[in-house]
Amino acid sequence: MTRQVPADASLMDNLIAALPFPTLIIDNAERIVALNTVAKALLGRNVMGHIFSTALRHPNLVEAVERCLLDQAPRKITYQTAENGTDILYDVHLHIVADTGLLLVSLQNTTDLAQAGQMRRDFVANVSHELRTPLAALMGFIETLLGPAREDVAAQDRFLNIMAGEAERMNRLIGDLLSLSRVEAEERVRPTTQLDLRVVLQTVVSNLGRLATDRNVTLRPDLGQSPLNVIGDADQLLQVFTNLVENAIKYGGENQSVDVTALSCVRDPVLRGPVLQIVVADHGPGIDPIHLPRLTERFYRADSHRSRELGGTGLGLSIVKHILNRHRGRLKITSQPGQGAKFTVILPSCLGCK
């Protein structure tokens, strides 16, 4: 049996105070004899001197502590608990402090790591699924052209047109994936260039004029006459508004209009300063509010079938979100079924710029 060696309380407190994770010390009598500040925040200040199982109540953790006190062998376990209605995952390290009989228990919250891992797995699965469908179509048509349709000129023309569309779909997806990767890599680097957002928006309206005409959609810009000065990356902001206006043209329906309006606000309650609001509004079928919180997630689509028909990759609004994060801006989406959709980009304005 391990001999209990008295330890100075202040020494134990100083030792575990330096640790970044919730950490406590349990003696041979199974009582908590020390815990650091983060452990007090997690378990409560009143657990000092109490039996550890009154604070650490998860069965697997209680069993691991008891076994460690008995056989003095270090252990690591993972357990899940709920805090404020949210599932939290902990990696727990248990180690006997040499020749003292005291058990050091450290709890590391690995929820973010687990979620990041799940996001990576979901991302790979989604990319695989998005590529598999057009690739399977291409392989099927190639097999048909090499076989039954080898001499069928009409079938060849039809199949080749479909194959070109599927290849273009894969090309768009790969392009958006590369764009998303670049945007995420630059997200923490603030832009430093002063620019007039009116020039960017006028370029967007001009570039998408042909698409609007083809769909019989009227673009109605209302940008005012004054410069819309911001600090930003012109190419990235062009990408943001091209995405939003193009979506409004495609999903707002034919024989409709798309409004692009610039507004100034002296103080935004979230950004806590003067801002510019660029509103892109369509008058189409709208979006069920249940979808709005998830629209900027990768590969999330409110209407998957229609999105794919119109050439969407499911990454556009995710790219928009990351670009606006880099610019310290935000995206606000409002919509009701039958009442169109409104996408509002809010960016810090540069009132002192000339």
C-alpha positions as CSV (number, residue, x, y, z in Angstrom):
1,M,0.0,0.0,0.0
2,T,1.3,3.4,-1.0
3,R,2.4,5.6,2.0
4,Q,0.6,8.9,2.2
5,V,3.2,11.6,2.3
6,P,2.0,15.0,3.7
7,A,2.2,17.7,1.0
8,D,2.2,21.5,1.5
9,A,-1.3,22.8,0.5
10,S,0.1,26.0,-1.0
11,L,2.6,23.9,-3.1
12,M,-0.2,21.8,-4.5
13,D,-2.3,24.9,-5.3
14,N,0.6,26.6,-7.0
15,L,1.4,23.4,-9.0
16,I,-2.1,23.0,-10.4
17,A,-2.7,26.7,-10.8
18,A,-0.2,26.7,-13.7
19,L,-2.2,24.1,-15.6
20,P,-4.6,25.4,-18.3
21,F,-7.2,22.7,-17.9
22,P,-9.5,22.0,-15.0
23,T,-7.3,20.0,-12.6
24,L,-7.9,18.6,-9.1
25,I,-6.0,16.4,-6.6
26,I,-7.7,13.5,-4.8
27,D,-6.1,11.8,-1.7
28,N,-6.3,8.2,-0.6
29,A,-9.5,8.9,1.3
30,E,-11.1,9.8,-2.0
31,R,-11.5,13.4,-1.0
32,I,-10.7,16.5,-3.1
33,V,-7.8,18.3,-1.5
34,A,-6.9,20.8,-4.1
35,L,-8.3,22.2,-7.4
36,N,-7.4,25.1,-9.7
37,T,-9.5,28.1,-10.7
38,V,-10.8,26.5,-13.9
39,A,-11.8,23.4,-12.0
40,K,-13.6,25.5,-9.5
41,A,-15.5,27.2,-12.3
42,L,-16.4,23.8,-13.7
43,L,-17.2,21.8,-10.5
44,G,-18.0,24.6,-8.0
45,R,-16.1,26.0,-5.1
46,N,-17.9,23.9,-2.5
47,V,-16.4,20.6,-3.6
48,M,-13.2,21.1,-1.7
49,G,-12.8,18.4,1.1
50,H,-15.7,16.4,-0.3
51,I,-15.6,12.9,-1.7
52,F,-14.7,13.2,-5.4
53,S,-17.8,11.3,-6.6
54,T,-20.0,14.2,-5.5
55,A,-18.4,16.4,-8.1
56,L,-17.3,13.8,-10.8
57,R,-20.5,11.8,-11.2
58,H,-20.0,10.1,-14.5
59,P,-19.8,6.3,-13.8
60,N,-16.8,5.6,-16.1
61,L,-14.9,8.5,-14.5
62,V,-15.7,7.4,-11.0
63,E,-14.6,3.9,-11.8
64,A,-11.3,5.1,-13.4
65,V,-10.5,7.2,-10.3
66,E,-11.2,4.3,-7.9
67,R,-9.1,1.9,-9.9
68,C,-6.2,4.4,-10.2
69,L,-6.2,4.9,-6.4
70,L,-6.0,1.1,-6.0
71,D,-3.4,0.1,-8.5
72,Q,-1.5,3.4,-8.8
73,A,-1.5,3.0,-12.6
74,P,-1.9,6.1,-14.8
75,R,-5.1,6.2,-17.0
76,K,-6.7,8.2,-19.7
77,I,-10.4,8.0,-20.4
78,T,-12.9,10.0,-22.5
79,Y,-16.4,10.8,-21.4
80,Q,-19.3,12.9,-22.6
81,T,-21.6,15.0,-20.5
82,A,-24.2,17.8,-21.0
83,E,-23.6,21.4,-19.9
84,N,-26.4,24.0,-20.4
85,G,-28.1,21.6,-22.9
86,T,-24.9,21.1,-25.0
87,D,-22.9,17.9,-25.3
88,I,-19.4,18.3,-24.0
89,L,-16.6,15.8,-24.6
90,Y,-13.7,15.5,-22.1
91,D,-10.4,13.7,-22.2
92,V,-9.4,12.9,-18.6
93,H,-5.8,12.2,-17.6
94,L,-5.2,10.5,-14.2
95,H,-1.8,10.1,-12.7
96,I,-0.5,9.3,-9.2
97,V,2.0,12.0,-7.9
98,A,5.2,10.0,-7.1
99,D,5.3,8.4,-3.6
100,T,2.5,10.7,-2.3
101,G,-0.6,8.6,-3.0
102,L,-2.2,11.7,-4.3
103,L,-4.1,11.4,-7.6
104,L,-3.8,14.2,-10.1
105,V,-6.9,14.5,-12.4
106,S,-6.9,16.8,-15.4
107,L,-9.9,17.3,-17.6
108,Q,-9.4,18.6,-21.2
109,N,-12.4,19.8,-23.1
110,T,-12.0,18.3,-26.6
111,T,-15.4,19.1,-27.9
112,D,-14.0,21.6,-30.5
113,L,-11.5,19.1,-31.7
114,A,-14.2,16.4,-32.0
115,Q,-16.5,18.8,-33.9
116,A,-13.6,19.8,-36.2
117,G,-12.9,16.2,-37.0
118,Q,-16.6,15.5,-37.7
119,M,-16.7,18.6,-39.9
120,R,-13.7,17.3,-41.9
121,R,-15.4,13.9,-42.3
122,D,-18.6,15.5,-43.4
123,F,-16.8,17.8,-45.8
124,V,-15.0,14.9,-47.5
125,A,-18.2,12.9,-47.6
126,N,-20.1,15.8,-49.2
127,V,-17.3,16.5,-51.8
128,S,-17.2,12.8,-52.7
129,H,-21.0,12.8,-53.1
130,E,-21.0,16.0,-55.2
131,L,-18.3,14.6,-57.5
132,R,-19.6,11.1,-57.7
133,T,-22.9,12.0,-59.4
134,P,-21.5,13.8,-62.4
135,L,-18.6,11.4,-62.7
136,A,-21.0,8.4,-62.7
137,A,-23.0,10.2,-65.4
138,L,-19.9,10.8,-67.5
139,M,-18.8,7.2,-67.2
140,G,-22.2,5.9,-68.2
141,F,-22.4,8.1,-71.3
142,I,-18.8,7.2,-72.3
143,E,-19.7,3.5,-72.0
144,T,-22.8,4.1,-74.1
145,L,-20.9,6.0,-76.8
146,L,-18.3,3.2,-77.0
147,G,-21.1,0.6,-77.3
148,P,-24.7,0.9,-78.4
149,A,-24.5,4.5,-79.6
150,R,-21.2,4.1,-81.5
151,E,-22.9,4.7,-84.8
152,D,-25.9,6.8,-83.6
153,V,-25.0,10.4,-84.5
154,A,-28.1,11.9,-83.0
155,A,-27.5,10.1,-79.7
156,Q,-23.8,11.2,-79.7
157,D,-24.7,14.9,-80.0
158,R,-27.3,14.6,-77.2
159,F,-25.0,12.6,-74.9
160,L,-22.0,14.9,-75.6
161,N,-24.0,18.0,-74.6
162,I,-25.0,16.3,-71.3
163,M,-21.4,15.2,-70.7
164,A,-20.2,18.8,-71.3
165,G,-22.7,20.0,-68.7
166,E,-21.6,17.4,-66.1
167,A,-18.0,18.2,-66.7
168,E,-18.7,21.9,-66.3
169,R,-20.5,21.1,-63.0
170,M,-17.4,19.3,-61.7
171,N,-15.3,22.2,-62.9
172,R,-17.5,24.7,-60.9
173,L,-17.3,22.6,-57.8
174,I,-13.5,22.3,-57.9
175,G,-13.2,26.0,-58.6
176,D,-15.4,26.8,-55.6
177,L,-13.5,24.4,-53.4
178,L,-10.2,26.1,-54.3
179,S,-11.8,29.5,-53.8
180,L,-13.1,28.5,-50.3
181,S,-9.6,27.2,-49.4
182,R,-8.0,30.5,-50.4
183,V,-10.6,32.5,-48.6
184,E,-10.2,30.5,-45.4
185,A,-6.4,30.8,-45.5
186,E,-6.7,34.6,-45.7
187,E,-9.6,35.0,-43.2
188,R,-7.4,36.3,-40.3
189,V,-5.5,38.8,-42.5
190,R,-7.3,42.1,-42.6
191,P,-7.5,44.0,-45.9
192,T,-5.7,47.3,-46.0
193,T,-6.8,48.9,-49.3
194,Q,-9.3,51.7,-49.5
195,L,-11.9,51.3,-52.2
196,D,-15.2,52.7,-53.4
197,L,-17.8,50.0,-53.1
198,R,-20.0,51.7,-55.8
199,V,-17.4,50.8,-58.4
200,V,-17.5,47.2,-57.3
201,L,-21.3,47.1,-57.4
202,Q,-21.5,48.8,-60.8
203,T,-19.1,46.2,-62.1
204,V,-21.3,43.4,-60.7
205,V,-24.4,44.9,-62.3
206,S,-22.6,45.3,-65.6
207,N,-21.1,41.8,-65.6
208,L,-24.5,40.1,-64.8
209,G,-26.5,42.2,-67.2
210,R,-26.5,39.5,-69.9
211,L,-27.6,36.8,-67.5
212,A,-30.5,39.1,-66.3
213,T,-31.6,39.8,-69.8
214,D,-31.5,36.1,-70.7
215,R,-33.9,35.4,-67.8
216,N,-36.0,38.5,-68.4
217,V,-35.0,39.9,-65.0
218,T,-34.7,43.6,-64.4
219,L,-31.7,44.8,-62.3
220,R,-32.5,47.9,-60.3
221,P,-29.4,49.4,-58.7
222,D,-29.8,52.3,-56.3
223,L,-26.3,53.2,-55.2
224,G,-26.6,56.9,-54.7
225,Q,-24.1,59.4,-55.9
226,S,-21.6,59.6,-53.0
227,P,-18.6,57.3,-52.8
228,L,-19.2,54.2,-50.6
229,N,-15.7,54.0,-49.0
230,V,-14.6,50.9,-47.3
231,I,-11.3,49.2,-46.5
232,G,-11.4,45.9,-48.4
233,D,-10.2,43.5,-51.0
234,A,-11.9,44.5,-54.3
235,D,-11.6,41.1,-55.9
236,Q,-13.2,39.3,-52.9
237,L,-16.0,41.9,-52.5
238,L,-16.7,41.5,-56.2
239,Q,-17.0,37.8,-55.6
240,V,-19.4,38.4,-52.7
241,F,-21.8,40.6,-54.6
242,T,-21.5,38.6,-57.8
243,N,-22.6,35.6,-55.9
244,L,-25.5,37.3,-54.2
245,V,-26.8,39.1,-57.3
246,E,-26.4,36.0,-59.5
247,N,-28.4,33.9,-56.9
248,A,-31.1,36.6,-56.9
249,I,-31.4,36.5,-60.7
250,K,-31.5,32.7,-60.8
251,Y,-33.7,31.9,-57.8
252,G,-35.9,35.0,-57.9
253,G,-37.6,33.7,-61.0
254,E,-38.1,35.0,-64.5
255,N,-40.1,38.2,-65.3
256,Q,-39.1,39.6,-61.9
257,S,-36.7,42.3,-60.7
258,V,-33.7,42.3,-58.4
259,D,-32.9,45.4,-56.3
260,V,-29.4,46.3,-55.3
261,T,-29.6,49.1,-52.7
262,A,-26.8,50.9,-50.8
263,L,-27.6,52.4,-47.4
264,S,-25.5,54.2,-44.8
265,C,-26.0,53.7,-41.1
266,V,-24.3,56.0,-38.5
267,R,-24.0,53.2,-35.9
268,D,-24.5,49.4,-36.2
269,P,-25.3,47.8,-32.8
270,V,-23.3,44.7,-33.6
271,L,-20.2,46.3,-35.3
272,R,-20.5,49.3,-33.0
273,G,-19.7,51.9,-35.6
274,P,-20.7,53.4,-38.9
275,V,-21.5,50.9,-41.6
276,L,-22.6,50.5,-45.1
277,Q,-25.5,48.2,-45.8
278,I,-25.8,46.7,-49.3
279,V,-29.2,45.0,-49.8
280,V,-29.7,42.5,-52.6
281,A,-33.5,41.7,-52.8
282,D,-35.5,39.5,-55.2
283,H,-39.2,39.2,-55.5
284,G,-39.4,35.4,-56.1
285,P,-40.8,32.5,-54.2
286,G,-38.8,33.2,-51.1
287,I,-37.2,30.8,-48.6
288,D,-38.8,29.0,-45.7
289,P,-37.4,30.6,-42.5
290,I,-36.4,27.1,-41.2
291,H,-33.6,27.1,-43.7
292,L,-32.2,30.6,-43.1
293,P,-29.8,29.8,-40.2
294,R,-28.0,27.1,-42.2
295,L,-27.8,28.7,-45.6
296,T,-24.1,29.6,-45.2
297,E,-23.1,26.0,-44.2
298,R,-21.0,24.2,-46.8
299,F,-23.2,22.2,-49.3
300,Y,-26.4,23.2,-47.5
301,R,-29.2,23.8,-50.0
302,A,-32.8,24.9,-49.3
303,D,-33.8,23.2,-52.6
304,S,-31.2,20.7,-53.6
305,H,-32.8,19.7,-56.9
306,R,-33.4,23.3,-58.1
307,S,-29.9,24.4,-57.0
308,R,-28.2,21.6,-59.0
309,E,-30.4,22.4,-62.0
310,L,-29.2,26.0,-61.9
311,G,-25.6,25.0,-61.5
312,G,-25.2,25.7,-57.8
313,T,-22.4,24.0,-55.9
314,G,-23.7,24.6,-52.4
315,L,-20.5,26.6,-51.5
316,G,-21.3,30.1,-52.6
317,L,-22.8,31.5,-49.4
318,S,-20.1,29.8,-47.3
319,I,-17.5,31.6,-49.4
320,V,-19.4,34.9,-48.9
321,K,-19.5,34.3,-45.1
322,H,-15.7,33.7,-44.9
323,I,-15.0,36.8,-47.0
324,L,-17.2,39.0,-44.8
325,N,-15.5,37.6,-41.7
326,R,-12.2,38.8,-43.1
327,H,-13.7,42.2,-43.7
328,R,-15.2,42.3,-40.1
329,G,-18.6,42.4,-41.8
330,R,-21.7,40.2,-41.6
331,L,-24.5,38.8,-43.7
332,K,-28.2,39.1,-42.7
333,I,-30.8,37.0,-44.5
334,T,-34.5,37.6,-44.3
335,S,-37.2,35.8,-46.3
336,Q,-40.7,34.5,-46.2
337,P,-42.3,32.0,-48.6
338,G,-44.0,34.0,-51.4
339,Q,-42.3,37.3,-50.4
340,G,-38.9,37.0,-52.0
341,A,-35.5,37.0,-50.2
342,K,-33.3,39.8,-48.9
343,F,-29.6,39.4,-48.4
344,T,-28.0,42.3,-46.5
345,V,-24.2,42.8,-46.4
346,I,-23.1,45.0,-43.6
347,L,-19.5,46.4,-43.8
348,P,-17.7,48.9,-41.6
349,S,-17.6,52.2,-43.5
350,C,-14.6,54.4,-43.9
351,L,-16.0,57.9,-43.1
352,G,-12.6,59.5,-42.9
353,C,-11.5,58.2,-46.3
354,K,-11.5,60.5,-49.3
